């Protein structure tokens, strides 16, 4: 969606609020701040394409800061004001080109002046679910932003031309508080203690425990950059020819203190200026004090970037110029990456590279890539750096080479401007960009769809397999495909042709097994993709050689034994190239032959799922049934995943768990096509379930609350609600990686590893309770008709309305007397007797 549409949507939302119409804006699991996402596709639900042969039928603290822009709009809109908004909406269409021109210079003007940007009418790309935005519509005091930081509990702060802004998990508010210098905010940095240091064009301040303490020595100075090398220490660069090294000093309360205010520790600062006297500028066109733009520590030495004197080395309170070849005199940004390399961003021509690796101080090397002027450099989560430029968007460098480039045009307007003044990578590896058109956020781990082929049949993915040699295979409705990691593309395996591939496996020698609607195939070796067909005992099978599933059993009775499910025939044992029918007997009912799934339990018994006859156990000699599975009869069993004594079953009636001799309905009413246990989960506490029509489900078994189900669908980036395969893996750093197959291609996704922060917002009974009472226990002196707990959850990768909250109320004896799982952030507790209670929210 282009910017015209975004602006129109914003005005439309304001009008609907005035009319009393509730408009719910949803977005990806990677979105933020309730922002209006720039794109949302309509989803057309279609029936599954029929394959050949037979398919079985069956942290928060209260604030007095100013109200958000969005709330002010809502408050102002009403009655006759609605008519005014209609008129404004009509007038807006006349001025849209001016409103969204990137060539327009904002006021007040800040250096450097933005160059011309692309036309604001890009084509939306398919990965818009990875993007979000925070603008003045959402509460920013100004769209021109310079820096971003996060403090304790995940609270996000924005530095703008209109001052400081805070996002608390629900809304974005402008901050006006005592101790915070007035004017533009140009720099932000959190230290190890969780304190936030703020640099403005009128001095600096430190925020800790809800209180702003100004650094008096910086009053009236333009603070451009802040680094925090140690706890309670900040080094600040200024445009006034000096650097300020600030150390926090806490003075204890006097023994004679009487009030709570007097008993609090007093914060003071020890400030050293570097150098003692301001350095002059070397730019004859702009005389005066030297402008420091950036700071970094490399090899335990402080370096500063300047305008006109290039790179300075700071040691012993003295600043020395670094005379390198080539030498850049106008430096905008400095950063040290995880390998200790010093990166320098400079002013240059738009078609040139403004990024240098200056690890060798006297011999800097220019990085490849036409970055243009570099305004910001930020260390990534790994061996990478992110670059913000003035006119060329944002770059992602790894190993000194650009691997990603984002522009306004290339992202379909998701990156709202090509003028990026600041970059921040948070603890969840979400990348935030400060631009002249607001803040943009990019989640590299959100859902990323990709096509297997231009052939629609090949984009209908039914199975995945990661080979022992690291290759990734996908079975589709139009053959088998191999992924080329270096080229980021898929190629078909010619021997399989356009057969429907239902399942994949691998034997003990690393040879790949392929179950198709027209036969079983095996690769000739572990190192190539040449396949040969393994013929059935007879070619005259009732439903053809329609192989649906593969299972491997290895134990005291089964030594690397492989079983296959042949629909319409039964379960076969595979030994070499020999297939032997082992179940059912020749005289058995035909319903028993419609086998759709096989698995192996902890006792090395073969689990057999059918299209309508239910589930059977086979011990190698005879089949048995368990009455607990009777409720599954009449429906298809698509998938079986066993771990220890737990057996997960994906059926067309829902997702079930067989545990301790009982069959539990975990997710009813869904067509569960595939279920896999989360990789690395030794206790099988979490599984992924692919459904046909309800997206991808993640199910976690909680000791207190039971099964907790999270759903990912088209709102979070799935190309379709119809998911047929899922693969869970662990990456080198221990994080989980998910690959899901839909009827519209493949999607990749990495779940978050950082637990969302949950903070109490309000605790109300007959009085307002303080958050500290949750830890010590809520003391109720009188019977209470109602007790309300309202919480806020914060995560960079999840919308507020997409959180699930688990509440539990305990009495003084530690007994749970009430619990609740809901998307509602409020927990109401009624008819409570006097006593002490504990409330847990997560």
Secondary structure as GFF3:
##gff-version 3
##sequence-region A 1 842
A	DSSP	alpha_helix	3	18	.	.	.	ID=ss1
A	DSSP	alpha_helix	69	76	.	.	.	ID=ss2
A	DSSP	alpha_helix	81	99	.	.	.	ID=ss3
A	DSSP	three_ten_helix	128	130	.	.	.	ID=ss4
A	DSSP	beta_strand	131	134	.	.	.	ID=ss5
A	DSSP	three_ten_helix	136	138	.	.	.	ID=ss6
A	DSSP	beta_strand	145	150	.	.	.	ID=ss7
A	DSSP	three_ten_helix	152	154	.	.	.	ID=ss8
A	DSSP	beta_strand	156	160	.	.	.	ID=ss9
A	DSSP	beta_strand	163	167	.	.	.	ID=ss10
A	DSSP	beta_strand	172	175	.	.	.	ID=ss11
A	DSSP	beta_strand	185	190	.	.	.	ID=ss12
A	DSSP	beta_strand	196	200	.	.	.	ID=ss13
A	DSSP	beta_strand	203	208	.	.	.	ID=ss14
A	DSSP	beta_strand	211	215	.	.	.	ID=ss15
A	DSSP	three_ten_helix	216	218	.	.	.	ID=ss16
A	DSSP	beta_strand	223	230	.	.	.	ID=ss17
A	DSSP	beta_strand	233	238	.	.	.	ID=ss18
A	DSSP	beta_strand	243	251	.	.	.	ID=ss19
A	DSSP	alpha_helix	260	263	.	.	.	ID=ss20
A	DSSP	beta_strand	266	274	.	.	.	ID=ss21
A	DSSP	three_ten_helix	284	286	.	.	.	ID=ss22
A	DSSP	beta_strand	291	298	.	.	.	ID=ss23
A	DSSP	beta_strand	301	307	.	.	.	ID=ss24
A	DSSP	beta_strand	311	315	.	.	.	ID=ss25
A	DSSP	beta_strand	318	321	.	.	.	ID=ss26
A	DSSP	beta_strand	331	336	.	.	.	ID=ss27
A	DSSP	beta_strand	342	346	.	.	.	ID=ss28
A	DSSP	beta_strand	355	357	.	.	.	ID=ss29
A	DSSP	beta_strand	365	366	.	.	.	ID=ss30
A	DSSP	beta_strand	374	379	.	.	.	ID=ss31
A	DSSP	beta_strand	384	389	.	.	.	ID=ss32
A	DSSP	beta_strand	394	398	.	.	.	ID=ss33
A	DSSP	beta_strand	401	406	.	.	.	ID=ss34
A	DSSP	beta_strand	420	425	.	.	.	ID=ss35
A	DSSP	beta_strand	430	435	.	.	.	ID=ss36
A	DSSP	beta_strand	438	443	.	.	.	ID=ss37
A	DSSP	beta_strand	448	450	.	.	.	ID=ss38
A	DSSP	three_ten_helix	456	459	.	.	.	ID=ss39
A	DSSP	beta_strand	461	466	.	.	.	ID=ss40
A	DSSP	beta_strand	472	476	.	.	.	ID=ss41
A	DSSP	beta_strand	479	484	.	.	.	ID=ss42
A	DSSP	beta_strand	489	492	.	.	.	ID=ss43
A	DSSP	three_ten_helix	494	496	.	.	.	ID=ss44
A	DSSP	beta_strand	501	506	.	.	.	ID=ss45
A	DSSP	beta_strand	512	516	.	.	.	ID=ss46
A	DSSP	beta_strand	519	523	.	.	.	ID=ss47
A	DSSP	beta_strand	531	534	.	.	.	ID=ss48
A	DSSP	beta_strand	547	553	.	.	.	ID=ss49
A	DSSP	beta_strand	561	566	.	.	.	ID=ss50
A	DSSP	beta_strand	570	575	.	.	.	ID=ss51
A	DSSP	beta_strand	578	583	.	.	.	ID=ss52
A	DSSP	three_ten_helix	590	593	.	.	.	ID=ss53
A	DSSP	beta_strand	595	600	.	.	.	ID=ss54
A	DSSP	beta_strand	606	610	.	.	.	ID=ss55
A	DSSP	beta_strand	615	618	.	.	.	ID=ss56
A	DSSP	beta_strand	623	624	.	.	.	ID=ss57
A	DSSP	three_ten_helix	627	632	.	.	.	ID=ss58
A	DSSP	beta_strand	637	643	.	.	.	ID=ss59
A	DSSP	beta_strand	646	651	.	.	.	ID=ss60
A	DSSP	beta_strand	654	659	.	.	.	ID=ss61
A	DSSP	beta_strand	662	668	.	.	.	ID=ss62
A	DSSP	beta_strand	672	677	.	.	.	ID=ss63
A	DSSP	beta_strand	686	691	.	.	.	ID=ss64
A	DSSP	beta_strand	696	702	.	.	.	ID=ss65
A	DSSP	beta_strand	706	712	.	.	.	ID=ss66
A	DSSP	three_ten_helix	714	716	.	.	.	ID=ss67
A	DSSP	beta_strand	723	730	.	.	.	ID=ss68
A	DSSP	beta_strand	736	742	.	.	.	ID=ss69
A	DSSP	beta_strand	745	749	.	.	.	ID=ss70
A	DSSP	beta_strand	757	764	.	.	.	ID=ss71
A	DSSP	alpha_helix	772	776	.	.	.	ID=ss72
A	DSSP	beta_strand	778	780	.	.	.	ID=ss73
A	DSSP	beta_strand	784	794	.	.	.	ID=ss74
A	DSSP	three_ten_helix	800	802	.	.	.	ID=ss75
A	DSSP	beta_strand	805	810	.	.	.	ID=ss76
A	DSSP	beta_strand	816	822	.	.	.	ID=ss77
A	DSSP	beta_strand	826	832	.	.	.	ID=ss78
A	DSSP	beta_strand	835	841	.	.	.	ID=ss79
###
